[in-house]
Amino acid sequence: MTTIMTHGELETALRAIGAAHYHNLHPFHRLLHSGALSKSQVQAWALNRYYYQSSIPQKDAIVLARLPDTAARRVWRQRLVDHDGEHAGDGGIARWLRLATGVGLDADYVQSNRGILPITRFAVDAYVHFVRDRSLLEAVASSLTEMFSPTIIAERVAGMLANYDFVSPETLAYFNARLHQAPRDADYALDYVKTHARTRDEQELVLAALRFKCDVLWAQLDGLYAAYVAPGQIPHGAFLYQADEMALAR
């Protein structure tokens, strides 16, 4: 009979998933952080990532609506404030839009989502649907990739500032807030799953949910690599560029 893991063993198993599957290991991110991408390739990343960023509050609103007690909802609703902001021009989505425009994209084009890759839309929508359709425990557990985000943020900011002359600290301001928001959110979610995964089967669901979320992030980078690095097959309707590196739509 399989025994239930201690809280420490569960956390160790979760962190092992991140060590093996988090998307900081993806070849596209290695290229991004090392300065090996062109400006247009960086634009493609920023554009597609905007769809993910703008969908996060929808995901969190679903979790918020499913939480049964007031105290938990008070904690979780801060995520909505962090991403949507208290007013227009505030919050994580607005800061990501400034990142996208800072690397040369048009704001209206970014917000329209016209140029995103099909795999971006499919993967992000699958994440929102997962949070809607699976158990509340799995929905919370799927957010635990935030345990690993400080590492990738540090790599990204240092690498992009060092290697791209079109990137400034102001362009990357989105990541400043995430350095304290993500660990705070991860700590709460980790405590939640430790407390509420009371059987080994429930613990296995928690682990599977984190693996799923890692797959969602990885799949988005697979799409970017295939379209904009190799073999360079850009789907019809997706962002593309001419020699002057202006964004167009097929």
N, C-alpha and C positions, 0 to 999 in steps of 0.2 A: 504493500500500500504506500503510495507517495505521501510523504508528510508535508505539512504546511511549512513554508519558509518563515523564518523570523523576519522582523522588519529590516534588520541589517542585511540578511541574505537577499531579500527582495530588492533592496536598493542596489546591492552589488550586481544582481542580475540585470537590472535596468541600466545601470551604467555600462555594463559590458555590451549591451545592445548599441549604445551610443558610440562606444569605442570602435565597434566593428562596422556600423552602418550609417553613422551620421554623415550628412552630405558635405562636411568639410573635407572628406576623403575623395570626393568626386573630381575627376580630371578637369572638368570645366572650372571648378573653383580654384584648383591649383593654377590654371592659366590666368584666371581673373586676378588672383592675389599676387602673382609673380610679375604682372605687367605684360604678359604675352598676348593679350587680346588687343584688337584694334578698337578705336573709339566706337565704331558701329557695333561691334560685338558686345561691348559694354552697354551700349544703348539697348540692344536686344535683351540683355539680362535685366536691366532696370525696368524696361517696359513690361516684360512678362512677370516679373516679381511684383509689380504693382497690382496685378490681378489677385495674387495671393494675399498681399497686405490688405487690400480693400475688402477681402472676403472674411478676414479674421473676426471683425466685429459681428458679422452675421453668425459665425460659428459660436462666438462667446454669448451672443444673445440667446441662442438655443440652449446652451448649457445653463445660463442664468434662469431661463424659464422653467427648467427641469429641476433645479435645486429646491428641495422641499422646506428648507428652514431659512429664516431671515438672516441669521448671522453669516451663513455661507453666501447668500445672495449679496450681502454688503461687500464681502471680500471680492467676489467674482465681478461685480459690476465695475470695479475700478479698471478692469481690462478694457471695457467699452470706452471709458473716459480716456484711457491712455491712447487708444487708436483713433477714436472719433474726435477727441478733443472737447473742450468746454464751449468752443465757439468756432466759427469759420476760420480756417487757416491755422488751427491748432491741432495737435495730436499727431499720431504716427503716420496716418494716411497722408495728411498734408505734408509732413516732412519727407515722406517717400516721393511724393509728387515733386517736391523741390529737388530731390536727388535726381529724378528723371529729367527735369528741365535743366538742371545743372550740368548734365552730360550732353545737352543739346537737343532733347526731344521737345515737341510741342505739347503743352499741357492738355489741350482739348483732345489731341490724338491719344495720349496716354489714357485719359479718363474714359474714352470711348470704348476701350478694349478691342478695337477693330483689328489691331495687328498682332494679337497674341497667338501663340501656337495652339493648335488643337489639344496637344497633350497637356499644356498648361491649364486650359479650361477643364479638361477631363479630370486631371489629378486634383485640382483645387475643389471642384464641385464634389468629387468623391469624398474629400475630407469633410466638407460641410454635411453631406448626406450621412456619413459615418457617425458624426456627432448627433445627428437627428435621429438615426434609426437604431443605433446600438444602445446598450445599457448606459446609464449615467456614469457608472464606474469606468467603463471603457472610454466614454467621451472625455472625462477628466484625464484619464491616463494618456490619451493621445496628445495632450498638450505638453507632455514631459520632455519633448525635444528641447524645451527651454532650459533644461539642466545643462545642455551642452553649448548653448548659444554664446556665452561670454568668450569662449575660446575662438569661435569662428569670427566674432566681431573684432576681437583684437587683431587676428590675422588679416582680416579684410581691410580695416582702417589703415593699419600700418603699411600693408602692401600696396593699396591703391594710392595712398598719398605719396609713397616713395616712387611709384612707377608710372603714374599718369599725370601729365602736366595739365590736363583739362579737369582734374578733380581737386577740390579744395576742402578744407575742414568744414566749411559751411555746406558744401554739397553733401557731406556724410553726416550731417548733424542728427539724422534719424537715429544713428547708433549710440549717441551719447545717453539718451534716456533709457535705451534698452539695456544698457550695462547694469542698471539697478532694477529696472522693471522686471526683466526676465528672471533673475535669481529670486526675486520676491515671489513672483507667480509660481515658479518651479517649486519653491519650498512649500507653498501651500498645497499644490497639487500632489506633491510627493507625500506629504503628511496625510492627505485625503485618501490616497490609494492604499497606503499602509494601514490606515484605520479601517477602511471599508472593504478591503479584500480579505475576507475572513475565512476563506477556504482555499485549498490549493488550486481548484478549478478557477476561482475568481482571480487568483494571482496570475494564473496562466493567461487569462483574458487581459489583464493589465499589461503583461509582457507583449502579447500579440498586438495590442493597441499601439504600443510604442513602436513596434516593428512596422506596423502599417503606416504610421505617421512618417517614419524615416523613409519608407518607400515613396510616399507622396512627395517629399522633398527631393529625393533622388531622381524620381521620374521627371520632374520639371527640368532638372539639369541634363538628363539624358536627351530630352527634346531640344534644349538649347545647343548641346554639343552636336547633335545630328544635323540640325538646321544651319548652324552658323560656324561650326568648326570642321567637322568631317562626318559624312561625305559632303556636307553643304547642301542638302536638299531642303529648301525652304518651301513649306506648304503654300498652296494657292491662298492668297489673301493675307498672309502673314507679313510682318515687318521685313522690309528689304531696303537696300540702299544702292545708290549710284556712286560714282567716283567721288562726288562731293560729299558723300556720306549723309545726305538728307534722307529722312524717313519718308517712305512711300508705302502705298498699299497696292498690291497687284490688282 
